[in-house]
Amino acid sequence: MSNGSSITQCLLLPFADTRELQLWHFWLILGIPLAVLLGNSLINTSTACDQHPHTPRYFFLLNLSLLDLGCISTTAPKSKANSLWGSRPISYTACAAQIFFFLFFLIAEFYFLTIVSYDHYVAICKPLHYGSLLGSRACVHMAAAAWGTGFLHALLHTANTFSLPLCGGNAVEQFFCEIPQILKLSRSHSYLREVGLFVITVCVTFGCFVFIVGSYVQIFRALLRIPSEQGHHKAFSTYLPHLAMLSLFVITSAFAYLKPPSISSPSLDLVLSVLYSVVPPAVNPLICSLRNQEL
């Protein structure tokens, strides 16, 4: 296989070698998307039944629920099928599509989380200006920018990655197609082009993360001035899980994509991918729904 055009399929990493463990993995991967679907359905139902369903927070929450479903639905079906049938192959085209849609949903979700942190900041620190700063037009523009930026990033990364010659075989050491694993199959120095693109993405992501942390610092300072202990508890129990899950997402995804090859191993790669691709979409509905209603 001298280049990417001669590769018709890739081989994904199996979770287990024994049939019993493969079936356990199938039921686990089946349960997680169902839990995400149930959680996001509850969000949508509670939003429809709320007295103020058209507020910016609920609008962003609906977008996040769609992105959570997209993230988990991109990787889970093929992994379930491979575990059920004991197979590993994924077509070259399906691998490229999986990478594109996964990056699209993942990056758009991060930008929406940035928007949500701004929503929280305005609601707590500038409540009198909430209507003017987060009007319907501004919300639509921010949402369109998040979706559009996610699409553009995904398109650039996918096109750049699959333009490289793949000469290192077709075995992907991951349970879904992931750019760092595809780059391992390229023996060309042109992969540095994708690394440079990643550096740009990481710089933008780091800027957003600094903005998010700064917003929550201002929020926590404002919350400490609340005289009510019950108000303290409700507000902190709402925002701390958001910040903790966001930190887990950013740290694990950045480490997964930027770690040096010398410390890479299949087990470490698997743990990192689960932490940034499976855990946040599964836990976000729980964090975002009931606590926001309490606040």
Rosetta blueprint (number, residue, H / E / L):
1 M L
2 S L
3 N L
4 G H
5 S H
6 S H
7 I L
8 T L
9 Q E
10 C E
11 L E
12 L L
13 L L
14 P L
15 F L
16 A L
17 D L
18 T L
19 R H
20 E H
21 L H
22 Q H
23 L H
24 W H
25 H H
26 F H
27 W H
28 L H
29 I H
30 L H
31 G H
32 I H
33 P H
34 L H
35 A H
36 V H
37 L H
38 L H
39 G H
40 N H
41 S H
42 L H
43 I H
44 N H
45 T H
46 S H
47 T H
48 A H
49 C H
50 D L
51 Q L
52 H L
53 P L
54 H L
55 T L
56 P H
57 R H
58 Y H
59 F H
60 F H
61 L H
62 L H
63 N H
64 L H
65 S H
66 L H
67 L H
68 D H
69 L H
70 G H
71 C H
72 I H
73 S H
74 T H
75 T H
76 A H
77 P H
78 K H
79 S H
80 K H
81 A H
82 N H
83 S H
84 L H
85 W H
86 G L
87 S L
88 R L
89 P E
90 I E
91 S E
92 Y H
93 T H
94 A H
95 C H
96 A H
97 A H
98 Q H
99 I H
100 F H
101 F H
102 F H
103 L H
104 F H
105 F H
106 L H
107 I H
108 A H
109 E H
110 F H
111 Y H
112 F H
113 L H
114 T H
115 I H
116 V H
117 S H
118 Y H
119 D H
120 H H
121 Y H
122 V H
123 A H
124 I H
125 C H
126 K L
127 P H
128 L H
129 H H
130 Y H
131 G H
132 S H
133 L H
134 L L
135 G L
136 S H
137 R H
138 A H
139 C H
140 V H
141 H H
142 M H
143 A H
144 A H
145 A H
146 A H
147 W H
148 G H
149 T H
150 G H
151 F H
152 L H
153 H H
154 A H
155 L H
156 L H
157 H H
158 T H
159 A H
160 N H
161 T H
162 F L
163 S L
164 L L
165 P L
166 L L
167 C L
168 G L
169 G L
170 N L
171 A E
172 V L
173 E L
174 Q L
175 F L
176 F L
177 C L
178 E L
179 I H
180 P H
181 Q H
182 I H
183 L H
184 K H
185 L L
186 S L
187 R L
188 S L
189 H L
190 S L
191 Y H
192 L H
193 R H
194 E H
195 V H
196 G H
197 L H
198 F H
199 V H
200 I H
201 T H
202 V H
203 C H
204 V H
205 T H
206 F H
207 G H
208 C H
209 F H
210 V H
211 F H
212 I H
213 V H
214 G H
215 S H
216 Y H
217 V H
218 Q H
219 I H
220 F H
221 R H
222 A H
223 L H
224 L L
225 R L
226 I L
227 P L
228 S L
229 E H
230 Q H
231 G H
232 H H
233 H H
234 K H
235 A H
236 F H
237 S H
238 T H
239 Y H
240 L H
241 P H
242 H H
243 L H
244 A H
245 M H
246 L H
247 S H
248 L H
249 F H
250 V H
251 I H
252 T H
253 S H
254 A H
255 F H
256 A H
257 Y H
258 L H
259 K L
260 P L
261 P H
262 S H
263 I H
264 S L
265 S L
266 P H
267 S H
268 L H
269 D H
270 L H
271 V H
272 L H
273 S H
274 V H
275 L H
276 Y H
277 S H
278 V L
279 V H
280 P H
281 P H
282 A H
283 V H
284 N H
285 P H
286 L H
287 I H
288 C H
289 S L
290 L H
291 R H
292 N H
293 Q H
294 E H
295 L L
